[in-house]
């Protein structure tokens, strides 16, 4: 098991911060605060405290070589998504990925033509590797 697989799953608030870091790249506390909380009226200290907690958990890395600390995600967006999906498949779909896919594709909103093409290409690739 890799080091990142041992990390705790981020909370909803932590995912919000990670999304900012994944989208913008390494960011200061002020950058995160502006992106997430400016319109909500939450204080700068909210972003600071969450980033400190996330650093303690190993979810973000901190560069404190400058006056304003810069944070970056310790794990990729794709790896985080995979962890959540694996957990959801186990807990909600009795370990059946096909049930997850059927539920997702049968629900609303409907998948776009581009998404269906991507899914079809992935299925073709998977079938090719299993032949």
N, CA, C and O of each residue as an XYZ file, in Angstrom:
524
protein
N       0.856     -1.181      0.000
C       0.000      0.000      0.000
C       0.895      1.236      0.000
O       1.850      1.318      0.773
N       0.582      2.200     -0.875
C       1.419      3.389     -0.978
C       1.125      4.361      0.139
O       0.114      4.257      0.834
N       2.032      5.309      0.297
C       1.903      6.317      1.343
C       0.617      7.125      1.198
O      -0.034      7.438      2.195
N       0.248      7.465     -0.039
C      -0.955      8.271     -0.248
C      -2.232      7.479      0.023
O      -3.257      8.072      0.358
N      -2.193      6.164     -0.114
C      -3.381      5.361      0.177
C      -3.661      5.319      1.668
O      -4.784      5.025      2.077
N      -2.658      5.608      2.486
C      -2.834      5.629      3.930
C      -3.370      6.957      4.434
O      -3.712      7.079      5.610
N      -3.447      7.952      3.565
C      -3.956      9.259      3.969
C      -5.445      9.167      4.238
O      -6.143      8.378      3.602
N      -5.943      9.971      5.182
C      -7.388      9.981      5.413
C      -8.108     10.595      4.210
O      -7.554     11.412      3.476
N      -9.358     10.171      4.038
C     -10.150     10.781      2.970
C     -10.499     12.201      3.391
O     -10.874     12.433      4.541
N     -10.381     13.150      2.472
C     -10.696     14.539      2.814
C     -12.179     14.739      3.091
O     -13.036     14.077      2.506
N     -12.458     15.674      4.001
C     -13.834     16.072      4.279
C     -14.335     16.938      3.128
O     -13.576     17.252      2.212
N     -15.592     17.319      3.169
C     -16.157     18.175      2.117
C     -15.424     19.513      2.046
O     -15.102     19.986      0.956
N     -15.161     20.124      3.204
C     -14.438     21.406      3.220
C     -13.012     21.231      2.696
O     -12.501     22.089      1.977
N     -12.379     20.127      3.056
C     -11.020     19.858      2.580
C     -11.001     19.611      1.071
O     -10.064     20.018      0.384
N     -12.039     18.943      0.557
C     -12.136     18.746     -0.892
C     -12.264     20.077     -1.619
O     -11.719     20.245     -2.709
N     -12.979     21.019     -1.023
C     -13.091     22.349     -1.621
C     -11.731     22.997     -1.775
O     -11.423     23.578     -2.815
N     -10.921     22.894     -0.734
C      -9.565     23.461     -0.780
C      -8.709     22.707     -1.795
O      -7.985     23.320     -2.579
N      -8.794     21.374     -1.779
C      -8.016     20.602     -2.748
C      -8.401     20.964     -4.179
O      -7.537     21.041     -5.053
N      -9.683     21.184     -4.422
C     -10.111     21.577     -5.768
C      -9.472     22.897     -6.192
O      -9.090     23.057     -7.351
N      -9.355     23.835     -5.266
C      -8.682     25.102     -5.571
C      -7.217     24.838     -5.922
O      -6.702     25.381     -6.900
N      -6.555     24.010     -5.131
C      -5.133     23.721     -5.359
C      -4.931     22.942     -6.660
O      -3.968     23.192     -7.384
N      -5.822     22.009     -6.960
C      -5.710     21.258     -8.220
C      -5.925     22.178     -9.411
O      -5.248     22.041    -10.431
N      -6.853     23.107     -9.293
C      -7.166     24.003    -10.406
C      -6.113     25.089    -10.578
O      -5.676     25.359    -11.696
N      -5.704     25.709     -9.481
C      -4.806     26.872     -9.552
C      -3.340     26.530     -9.375
O      -2.474     27.325     -9.741
N      -3.051     25.382     -8.831
C      -1.672     25.039     -8.516
C      -1.312     25.563     -7.137
O      -2.186     26.022     -6.401
N      -0.038     25.499     -6.780
C       0.390     25.941     -5.449
C      -0.158     27.331     -5.123
O      -0.090     28.248     -5.942
N      -0.704     27.468     -3.908
C      -1.400     28.696     -3.527
C      -1.133     29.054     -2.076
O      -0.857     28.189     -1.244
N      -1.219     30.339     -1.791
C      -1.107     30.810     -0.411
C      -2.465     30.677      0.275
O      -3.476     30.404     -0.373
N      -2.474     30.871      1.583
C      -3.725     30.862      2.337
C      -4.651     31.940      1.788
O      -5.852     31.714      1.643
N      -4.102     33.096      1.486
C      -4.916     34.194      0.963
C      -5.563     33.800     -0.369
O      -6.733     34.101     -0.602
N      -4.810     33.133     -1.235
C      -5.367     32.673     -2.511
C      -6.562     31.742     -2.286
O      -7.603     31.889     -2.927
N      -6.402     30.794     -1.379
C      -7.471     29.840     -1.079
C      -8.669     30.574     -0.479
O      -9.813     30.317     -0.854
N      -8.400     31.484      0.450
C      -9.474     32.253      1.076
C     -10.264     33.023      0.027
O     -11.494     32.996      0.025
N      -9.562     33.703     -0.856
C     -10.236     34.486     -1.906
C     -11.089     33.594     -2.815
O     -12.196     33.971     -3.198
N     -10.573     32.423     -3.153
C     -11.286     31.526     -4.067
C     -12.533     30.917     -3.426
O     -13.546     30.726     -4.099
N     -12.462     30.616     -2.141
C     -13.548     29.875     -1.506
C     -14.473     30.696     -0.623
O     -15.685     30.480     -0.622
N     -13.915     31.628      0.122
C     -14.676     32.214      1.223
C     -14.963     33.700      1.090
O     -15.695     34.252      1.911
N     -14.417     34.357      0.095
C     -14.583     35.807     -0.041
C     -16.048     36.205     -0.008
O     -16.422     37.127      0.717
N     -16.878     35.527     -0.780
C     -18.290     35.892     -0.876
C     -19.116     35.393      0.312
O     -20.195     35.923      0.581
N     -18.619     34.379      1.023
C     -19.338     33.829      2.166
C     -19.111     34.645      3.430
O     -19.878     34.537      4.386
N     -18.076     35.450      3.439
C     -17.762     36.231      4.621
C     -16.955     35.472      5.666
O     -16.708     35.998      6.751
N     -16.542     34.248      5.358
C     -15.713     33.501      6.301
C     -14.348     34.162      6.404
O     -13.849     34.724      5.430
N     -13.764     34.095      7.552
C     -12.493     34.750      7.783
C     -11.304     34.038      7.179
O     -11.354     32.850      6.860
N     -10.250     34.785      7.034
C      -8.966     34.271      6.563
C      -8.518     33.117      7.455
O      -7.938     32.140      6.981
N      -8.793     33.242      8.750
C      -8.346     32.215      9.696
C      -9.030     30.869      9.461
O      -8.488     29.829      9.838
N     -10.220     30.877      8.841
C     -10.893     29.621      8.496
C     -10.054     28.844      7.497
O      -9.798     27.654      7.682
N      -9.627     29.518      6.440
C      -8.788     28.872      5.429
C      -7.460     28.437      6.044
O      -6.975     27.339      5.771
N      -6.878     29.295      6.870
C      -5.599     28.972      7.508
C      -5.719     27.726      8.372
O      -4.889     26.822      8.279
N      -6.737     27.674      9.204
C      -6.908     26.540     10.115
C      -7.132     25.247      9.341
O      -6.548     24.215      9.674
N      -7.974     25.295      8.308
C      -8.208     24.091      7.509
C      -6.929     23.621      6.827
O      -6.652     22.422      6.796
N      -6.152     24.540      6.285
C      -4.890     24.157      5.639
C      -3.904     23.584      6.654
O      -3.165     22.652      6.334
N      -3.882     24.122      7.858
C      -3.010     23.571      8.904
C      -3.424     22.147      9.266
O      -2.579     21.266      9.428
N      -4.729     21.933      9.390
C      -5.237     20.585      9.690
C      -4.895     19.628      8.553
O      -4.454     18.503      8.788
N      -5.101     20.085      7.319
C      -4.805     19.251      6.159
C      -3.322     18.928      6.069
O      -2.948     17.823      5.676
N      -2.480     19.883      6.430
C      -1.037     19.634      6.441
C      -0.708     18.571      7.482
O       0.097     17.674      7.232
N      -1.327     18.676      8.634
C      -1.116     17.682      9.681
C      -1.557     16.288      9.269
O      -0.943     15.299      9.670
N      -2.601     16.199      8.481
C      -3.108     14.917      7.988
C      -2.285     14.380      6.818
O      -2.395     13.206      6.464
N      -1.465     15.238      6.221
C      -0.682     14.839      5.056
C      -1.405     15.043      3.734
O      -0.949     14.548      2.703
N      -2.526     15.761      3.742
C      -3.280     15.992      2.515
C      -2.679     17.085      1.649
O      -2.868     17.088      0.432
N      -1.952     18.021      2.270
C      -1.270     19.082      1.527
C       0.172     19.166      1.997
O       0.512     18.774      3.113
N       1.002     19.687      1.117
C       2.399     19.947      1.446
C       2.568     21.449      1.566
O       1.891     22.210      0.874
N       3.465     21.880      2.440
C       3.642     23.318      2.689
C       5.088     23.711      2.444
O       6.020     23.077      2.939
N       5.249     24.777      1.666
C       6.563     25.383      1.454
C       6.600     26.633      2.315
O       5.934     27.624      2.017
N       7.377     26.579      3.378
C       7.443     27.727      4.285
C       8.758     28.484      4.146
O       9.219     29.130      5.088
N       9.360     28.397      2.949
C      10.619     29.102      2.715
C      10.405     30.601      2.515
O      11.343     31.384      2.662
N       9.199     30.999      2.186
C       8.863     32.416      2.015
C       7.990     32.870      3.187
O       7.512     32.060      3.981
N       7.800     34.171      3.270
C       6.961     34.715      4.337
C       5.541     34.161      4.266
O       4.994     33.724      5.279
N       4.942     34.178      3.077
C       3.613     33.590      2.873
C       3.795     32.123      2.495
O       4.356     31.807      1.446
N       3.322     31.245      3.347
C       3.441     29.819      3.072
C       2.627     29.463      1.833
O       1.541     29.995      1.603
N       3.176     28.558      1.052
C       2.516     28.110     -0.169
C       2.171     26.632      0.006
O       3.010     25.817      0.392
N       0.914     26.315     -0.288
C       0.422     24.944     -0.126
C       0.162     24.330     -1.486
O      -0.221     25.014     -2.435
N       0.378     23.029     -1.560
C       0.052     22.272     -2.764
C      -0.491     20.913     -2.339
O      -0.179     20.433     -1.250
N      -1.293     20.297     -3.184
C      -1.878     19.006     -2.805
C      -0.814     17.928     -2.709
O       0.144     17.918     -3.482
N      -0.983     17.030     -1.768
C      -0.053     15.914     -1.611
C      -0.458     14.731     -2.478
O       0.313     13.785     -2.637
N      -1.646     14.777     -3.032
C      -2.159     13.677     -3.842
C      -2.923     14.264     -5.031
O      -3.499     15.348     -4.941
N      -2.917     13.541     -6.125
C      -3.571     14.031     -7.345
C      -5.090     13.954     -7.240
O      -5.649     13.212     -6.433
N      -5.720     14.739     -8.073
C      -7.183     14.723     -8.150
C      -7.664     13.334     -8.584
O      -8.632     12.810     -8.033
N      -6.999     12.754     -9.553
C      -7.397     11.449    -10.072
C      -7.311     10.371     -8.993
O      -8.204      9.531     -8.883
N      -6.245     10.392     -8.202
C      -6.092      9.387     -7.141
C      -7.161      9.571     -6.071
O      -7.688      8.593     -5.542
N      -7.477     10.815     -5.755
C      -8.519     11.098     -4.758
C      -9.874     10.632     -5.276
O     -10.640     10.008     -4.541
N     -10.171     10.930     -6.533
C     -11.432     10.471     -7.116
C     -11.522      8.951     -7.071
O     -12.570      8.396     -6.738
N     -10.434      8.287     -7.403
C     -10.426      6.823     -7.407
C     -10.705      6.274     -6.012
O     -11.468      5.320     -5.862
N     -10.089      6.873     -4.987
C     -10.326      6.411     -3.611
C     -11.794      6.528     -3.229
O     -12.355      5.622     -2.613
N     -12.419      7.653     -3.597
C     -13.829      7.845     -3.274
C     -14.705      6.852     -4.033
O     -15.656      6.309     -3.471
N     -14.391      6.611     -5.308
C     -15.192      5.693     -6.109
C     -15.058      4.268     -5.577
O     -16.061      3.567     -5.438
N     -13.845      3.833     -5.281
C     -13.643      2.486     -4.744
C     -14.430      2.319     -3.449
O     -15.082      1.295     -3.241
N     -14.369      3.316     -2.587
C     -15.101      3.257     -1.328
C     -16.610      3.195     -1.577
O     -17.318      2.411     -0.945
N     -17.092      4.020     -2.496
C     -18.522      4.044     -2.787
C     -18.982      2.717     -3.394
O     -20.051      2.217     -3.044
N     -18.194      2.149     -4.293
C     -18.555      0.867     -4.894
C     -18.685     -0.194     -3.799
O     -19.625     -0.988     -3.807
N     -17.750     -0.203     -2.871
C     -17.795     -1.185     -1.787
C     -18.992     -0.974     -0.870
O     -19.709     -1.922     -0.549
N     -19.206      0.262     -0.452
C     -20.223      0.540      0.565
C     -21.639      0.631      0.006
O     -22.590      0.230      0.677
N     -21.794      1.145     -1.201
C     -23.137      1.418     -1.715
C     -23.582      0.400     -2.767
O     -24.775      0.116     -2.880
N     -22.646     -0.151     -3.533
C     -22.996     -1.024     -4.649
C     -22.504     -2.456     -4.454
O     -22.286     -3.177     -5.428
N     -22.331     -2.868     -3.207
C     -21.940     -4.248     -2.871
C     -20.724     -4.721     -3.662
O     -20.637     -5.891     -4.033
N     -19.790     -3.813     -3.918
C     -18.562     -4.174     -4.610
C     -18.709     -4.321     -6.112
O     -17.789     -4.810     -6.768
N     -19.839     -3.913     -6.678
C     -20.095     -4.095     -8.114
C     -19.919     -2.787     -8.884
O     -20.798     -1.927     -8.847
N     -18.774     -2.628     -9.591
C     -18.578     -1.420    -10.390
C     -19.639     -1.273    -11.480
O     -20.029     -0.155    -11.820
N     -20.110     -2.400    -12.032
C     -21.105     -2.311    -13.095
C     -22.411     -1.699    -12.576
O     -23.070     -0.958    -13.305
N     -22.791     -1.995    -11.336
C     -23.998     -1.399    -10.769
C     -23.840      0.118    -10.629
O     -24.791      0.865    -10.858
N     -22.649      0.568    -10.255
C     -22.380      2.004    -10.172
C     -22.541      2.648    -11.552
O     -23.204      3.676    -11.692
N     -21.936      2.038    -12.559
C     -21.990      2.590    -13.913
C     -23.422      2.602    -14.428
O     -23.867      3.596    -15.002
N     -24.144      1.510    -14.228
C     -25.534      1.450    -14.694
C     -26.383      2.512    -14.007
O     -27.214      3.156    -14.648
N     -26.179      2.694    -12.718
C     -26.928      3.703    -11.984
C     -26.579      5.103    -12.479
O     -27.458      5.946    -12.660
N     -25.294      5.340    -12.696
C     -24.846      6.663    -13.140
C     -25.367      6.991    -14.542
O     -25.805      8.111    -14.802
N     -25.317      6.019    -15.427
C     -25.748      6.277    -16.800
C     -27.267      6.305    -16.945
O     -27.789      6.926    -17.871
N     -27.973      5.645    -16.050
C     -29.424      5.619    -16.128
C     -30.083      6.797    -15.436
O     -31.292      6.992    -15.562
N     -29.313      7.578    -14.715
C     -29.872      8.689    -13.951
C     -29.914      9.981    -14.733
O     -29.707     10.010    -15.946
N     -30.180     11.015    -14.027
C     -30.219     12.370    -14.585
C     -29.077     13.156    -14.004
O     -28.744     12.912    -12.844
N     -28.461     14.052    -14.678
C     -28.650     14.355    -16.098
C     -28.053     13.254    -16.971
O     -27.167     12.509    -16.551
N     -28.550     13.177    -18.160
C     -28.055     12.173    -19.105
C     -26.627     12.497    -19.523
O     -26.223     13.659    -19.571
N     -25.878     11.451    -19.821
C     -24.508     11.624    -20.295
C     -24.536     12.294    -21.668
O     -25.426     12.033    -22.477
N     -23.565     13.150    -21.919
C     -23.464     13.822    -23.218
C     -22.900     12.847    -24.251
O     -22.368     11.794    -23.898
N     -23.019     13.200    -25.501
C     -22.476     12.379    -26.594
C     -20.971     12.202    -26.386
O     -20.449     11.103    -26.569
N     -20.269     13.274    -26.005
C     -18.819     13.206    -25.793
C     -18.475     12.243    -24.641
O     -17.523     11.468    -24.736
N     -19.250     12.300    -23.567
C     -19.007     11.397    -22.437
C     -19.248      9.944    -22.842
O     -18.483      9.055    -22.470
N     -20.307      9.713    -23.599
C     -20.590      8.350    -24.064
C     -19.477      7.853    -24.976
O     -19.104      6.681    -24.914
N     -18.940      8.730    -25.824
C     -17.824      8.344    -26.695
C     -16.590      7.975    -25.871
O     -15.892      7.012    -26.187
N     -16.324      8.750    -24.809
C     -15.195      8.434    -23.922
C     -15.399      7.087    -23.236
O     -14.465      6.294    -23.122
N     -16.619      6.834    -22.783
C     -16.933      5.564    -22.120
C     -16.770      4.415    -23.104
O     -16.212      3.372    -22.765
N     -17.260      4.613    -24.331
C     -17.154      3.572    -25.360
C     -15.676      3.282    -25.661
O     -15.291      2.122    -25.805
N     -14.859      4.321    -25.754
C     -13.425      4.134    -26.021
C     -12.760      3.381    -24.866
O     -11.909      2.521    -25.090
N     -13.146      3.704    -23.648
C     -12.590      2.997    -22.484
C     -13.003      1.531    -22.509
O     -12.177      0.654    -22.253
N     -14.271      1.252    -22.813
C     -14.746     -0.135    -22.890
C     -13.994     -0.899    -23.983
O     -13.614     -2.052    -23.785
N     -13.783     -0.260    -25.128
C     -13.040     -0.898    -26.212
C     -11.612     -1.218    -25.767
O     -11.084     -2.290    -26.062
N     -11.001     -0.277    -25.058
C      -9.645     -0.484    -24.554
C      -9.602     -1.625    -23.551
O      -8.706     -2.468    -23.602
N     -10.574     -1.655    -22.632
C     -10.631     -2.726    -21.639
C     -10.856     -4.085    -22.285
O     -10.253     -5.077    -21.875
N     -11.711     -4.134    -23.280
C     -11.957     -5.391    -23.976
C     -10.695     -5.858    -24.702
O     -10.422     -7.056    -24.765
N      -9.933     -4.924    -25.245
C      -8.696     -5.255    -25.943
C      -7.639     -5.832    -25.017
O      -6.858     -6.693    -25.422
N      -7.610     -5.363    -23.780
C      -6.598     -5.854    -22.831
C      -7.005     -7.188    -22.229
O      -6.161     -7.893    -21.676
N      -8.286     -7.552    -22.325
C      -8.751     -8.807    -21.737
C      -8.836     -9.921    -22.768
O      -9.144    -11.063    -22.426
N      -8.567     -9.601    -24.018
C      -8.641    -10.636    -25.081
C      -7.407    -11.477    -25.117
O      -7.302    -12.385    -25.942
